[in-house]
Amino acid sequence: MNKMTDENYMRKAIELSIKNIDENGGPFGAVIVKDGEIIAQGVNRVTSNVDPTAHAEVNAIREASKKLGTFDLSGCVIYSSCEPCPMCLGAIYWAHLDKLYYANTKQNAKDIGFDDSFIYEEIDLPKEKRKIPTIQILNQEALVAFEKWRKMDNKIEY
């Protein structure tokens, strides 16, 4: 059997993105590889699942975590048909994936109506200048949970 290359894995992600359009999804696909094997794949199902978090990368991460029985995907690589949005990039970091390959750029996505630049801009703004009012309340009450977590001896770190 021929050894798969980074280009082969990316072609699979691209193939998923193209096929997903015909299945009422967005033009995005992703695969996760561990030890030379595709262990998970995901496509954009935001509109069909009525879920704004159902991006290809997030769906692939969910599938890989379930298959491997862990939230720590160290040792895995993700191939995405497009440069990840801020949410997906955050998920990739939280999942501890070793490497990210992407094909289309965020500018390519913006050119067809998938513009996430406003999120990057919002993150850089002071909270009081963001489009969504961001107001901190009940900090002391909420700290009780953090203090309880901090004191736990048997917590699972992530």
C-alpha angles and dihedrals in degrees: 000000000000118000112247117239131208087259091054092052091047091049088056090053090048091047089053091050093052095044092047092064089065089050095058094263136118123271096264134106137171139184131195120213129198123180092349095308129107102237099172142012135190141187133194109274100163097127099032093048093035087230121128090201095055095104120150095252094047091048091050091048091050091051094046093048092050093047094048095038094232141093090216108085095180108151092038132105126207125214114196127187088222138028104272123255118239093268093051093043089053090050091050090054093044089051090053094229111180098224143003126213121185137180113195118046128233086252090056088052092047089052090062096043103274098115117166096163089104089064092054088048093048092051090056093051124091108258093250091059098050121114091236108058107244112198127172116219136164095015094157093051092048092050089069089076092048092049091049090050092047092054096048115112097193101047121134107235120219 
